[in-house]
Amino acid sequence: MKQISATVISNIELMPGYHLICVDTPAIAATSQPGQFVTVKCGEELTLRRPLSIHKIAKSRQVYFLFKVIGKGTAWLSLCRKGERLDILGPLGHGFYIRPASKKLLLVAGGIGIAPLTFLAQQALGQEKSVTLLLGAHTKDELYPQKLLPDGIKTIITTEDGSYGEEGKVTDILSGHVNWADQIYACGPLAMYNTIAGERQQWQNKKPVQVSLEIRMGCGIGACFSCSIKTKNGMKRVCLDGPVFNLDDVILEEVKI
Ligand SMILES: Cc1cc2nc3c(=O)[nH]c(=O)nc-3n(C[C@H](O)[C@H](O)[C@H](O)COP(=O)(O)OP(=O)(O)OC[C@H]3O[C@@H](n4cnc5c(N)ncnc54)[C@H](O)[C@@H]3O)c2cc1C
């Protein structure tokens, strides 16, 4: 983990209310694993750093973050311009695990949940795995552009209003792809994990699902315990032991976002 002052290379509004920011930070680019995150100091007056997943790495030194503008911190970040410097701490936490023997990975992204999964796809494709992404959004305007996904990924899209791809939620089509996959990874809202946990009971082969828990956290480095959750293996700190957990281990009804 390093605290770095990184130069902003670009910052664009990719979809309405969603930004893609790229910073130059070779040290974080070299040491990050998919599913890990950083915390960013968003302006002088905000004391708590904001956690953001590593979205993708380019040219061995550029790190991308995809974020939705929610409140003060992300609004501040959305206004950062090329050449400005960002105070970043990372990489933090434990990310996704790819078993060496796995050949086919199924990724399930609900909305901004695409943020950490792109980096996972990037790494998996680099290891010559087959990757299928189920990408869901409320509507076409909120869909992550397919042209920014890594080459070689197979993508199936759902929108809740039917404005693009199949109509419905990404979880509506999940069961049809489960048998194909050696490993399954999901990132999205808590409601999506509840649905997956319910559907999983019907799967013939109850394959494990790794999920990223993006819950509110304080320090991001395991010191304040504010992101502690109850799991089947005892209390865990999301920032240190996660944010990636096996869905099976998480007691979903105890998780507060
Ligand atoms: C491990 C992890 C990875 C994340 N990765 C991404 C990502 O890649 N892209 C993205 O858009 N969002 C991501 N989030 C959520 C993001 O951190 C929050 O949306 C952001 O902190 C909101 O800050 P704000 O000041 O704009 O909003 P405010 O609501 O003003 O924030 C107030 C406080 O709540 C915390 N907070 C608010 N919402 C969340 C949330 N959903 N999760 C965690 N903390 C929250 C903030 O850090 C801050 O301390 C991630 C969260 C975690 C825990």
The ligand as an SDF file (V2000), in Angstrom:
LIG
                    3D

 53 58  0  0  0  0  0  0  0  0999 V2000
  -14.4450   -1.1340   -1.6870 C   0  0  0  0  0  0  0  0  0  0  0  0
  -15.3240   -0.1060   -2.3690 C   0  0  0  0  0  0  0  0  0  0  0  0
  -15.1660    0.1360   -3.7230 C   0  0  0  0  0  0  0  0  0  0  0  0
  -15.9830    1.0640   -4.3650 C   0  0  0  0  0  0  0  0  0  0  0  0
  -15.8040    1.2550   -5.6980 N   0  0  0  0  0  0  0  0  0  0  0  0
  -16.5660    2.1570   -6.3300 C   0  0  0  0  0  0  0  0  0  0  0  0
  -16.3720    2.3920   -7.7370 C   0  0  0  0  0  0  0  0  0  0  0  0
  -15.4910    1.8190   -8.3680 O   0  0  0  0  0  0  0  0  0  0  0  0
  -17.1850    3.2950   -8.3320 N   0  0  0  0  0  0  0  0  0  0  0  0
  -18.1620    3.9780   -7.6410 C   0  0  0  0  0  0  0  0  0  0  0  0
  -18.8890    4.7620   -8.2420 O   0  0  0  0  0  0  0  0  0  0  0  0
  -18.3640    3.7650   -6.3230 N   0  0  0  0  0  0  0  0  0  0  0  0
  -17.5850    2.8920   -5.6600 C   0  0  0  0  0  0  0  0  0  0  0  0
  -17.7640    2.7190   -4.3160 N   0  0  0  0  0  0  0  0  0  0  0  0
  -18.7480    3.5700   -3.6210 C   0  0  0  0  0  0  0  0  0  0  0  0
  -18.1140    4.9580   -3.4110 C   0  0  0  0  0  0  0  0  0  0  0  0
  -17.0500    4.8410   -2.4820 O   0  0  0  0  0  0  0  0  0  0  0  0
  -19.1610    5.9180   -2.8670 C   0  0  0  0  0  0  0  0  0  0  0  0
  -20.1460    6.1410   -3.8450 O   0  0  0  0  0  0  0  0  0  0  0  0
  -18.5200    7.2530   -2.4910 C   0  0  0  0  0  0  0  0  0  0  0  0
  -17.6630    7.0850   -1.3960 O   0  0  0  0  0  0  0  0  0  0  0  0
  -19.5920    8.2760   -2.1810 C   0  0  0  0  0  0  0  0  0  0  0  0
  -18.9420    9.4180   -1.6800 O   0  0  0  0  0  0  0  0  0  0  0  0
  -19.6320   10.8580   -1.7750 P   0  0  0  0  0  0  0  0  0  0  0  0
  -18.8590   11.7840   -0.9130 O   0  0  0  0  0  0  0  0  0  0  0  0
  -19.8060   11.2600   -3.2100 O   0  0  0  0  0  0  0  0  0  0  0  0
  -21.0750   10.5890   -1.2340 O   0  0  0  0  0  0  0  0  0  0  0  0
  -21.6330   10.8350    0.2280 P   0  0  0  0  0  0  0  0  0  0  0  0
  -22.9280   10.1090    0.2940 O   0  0  0  0  0  0  0  0  0  0  0  0
  -21.6370   12.2930    0.5010 O   0  0  0  0  0  0  0  0  0  0  0  0
  -20.6040   10.1170    1.1520 O   0  0  0  0  0  0  0  0  0  0  0  0
  -20.6380   10.2230    2.5330 C   0  0  0  0  0  0  0  0  0  0  0  0
  -19.8340    9.1060    3.1420 C   0  0  0  0  0  0  0  0  0  0  0  0
  -20.3900    7.8430    2.8530 O   0  0  0  0  0  0  0  0  0  0  0  0
  -19.4740    7.0040    2.1950 C   0  0  0  0  0  0  0  0  0  0  0  0
  -20.2590    6.3190    1.1620 N   0  0  0  0  0  0  0  0  0  0  0  0
  -21.3620    6.7690    0.5490 C   0  0  0  0  0  0  0  0  0  0  0  0
  -21.8640    5.8670   -0.2990 N   0  0  0  0  0  0  0  0  0  0  0  0
  -21.0430    4.8000   -0.2060 C   0  0  0  0  0  0  0  0  0  0  0  0
  -21.0230    3.5420   -0.8500 C   0  0  0  0  0  0  0  0  0  0  0  0
  -21.9450    3.1440   -1.7390 N   0  0  0  0  0  0  0  0  0  0  0  0
  -20.0230    2.7050   -0.5350 N   0  0  0  0  0  0  0  0  0  0  0  0
  -19.0860    3.0480    0.3470 C   0  0  0  0  0  0  0  0  0  0  0  0
  -19.0540    4.2270    0.9910 N   0  0  0  0  0  0  0  0  0  0  0  0
  -20.0120    5.0880    0.7070 C   0  0  0  0  0  0  0  0  0  0  0  0
  -18.4320    7.9310    1.6570 C   0  0  0  0  0  0  0  0  0  0  0  0
  -17.1460    7.3270    1.5370 O   0  0  0  0  0  0  0  0  0  0  0  0
  -18.4260    9.0010    2.6910 C   0  0  0  0  0  0  0  0  0  0  0  0
  -17.6610    8.5900    3.7980 O   0  0  0  0  0  0  0  0  0  0  0  0
  -16.9790    1.7930   -3.6410 C   0  0  0  0  0  0  0  0  0  0  0  0
  -17.1240    1.5550   -2.2820 C   0  0  0  0  0  0  0  0  0  0  0  0
  -16.3180    0.6170   -1.6490 C   0  0  0  0  0  0  0  0  0  0  0  0
  -16.4790    0.3770   -0.1980 C   0  0  0  0  0  0  0  0  0  0  0  0
  1  2  1  0
  2  3  1  0
  2 52  2  0
  3  4  2  0
  4  5  1  0
  4 50  1  0
  5  6  2  0
  6  7  1  0
  6 13  1  0
  7  8  2  0
  7  9  1  0
  9 10  1  0
 10 11  2  0
 10 12  1  0
 12 13  2  0
 13 14  1  0
 14 15  1  0
 14 50  1  0
 15 16  1  0
 16 17  1  0
 16 18  1  0
 18 19  1  0
 18 20  1  0
 20 21  1  0
 20 22  1  0
 22 23  1  0
 23 24  1  0
 24 25  2  0
 24 26  1  0
 24 27  1  0
 27 28  1  0
 28 29  2  0
 28 30  1  0
 28 31  1  0
 31 32  1  0
 32 33  1  0
 33 34  1  0
 33 48  1  0
 34 35  1  0
 35 36  1  0
 35 46  1  0
 36 37  1  0
 36 45  1  0
 37 38  2  0
 38 39  1  0
 39 40  1  0
 39 45  2  0
 40 41  1  0
 40 42  2  0
 42 43  1  0
 43 44  2  0
 44 45  1  0
 46 47  1  0
 46 48  1  0
 48 49  1  0
 50 51  2  0
 51 52  1  0
 52 53  1  0
M  END
$$$$
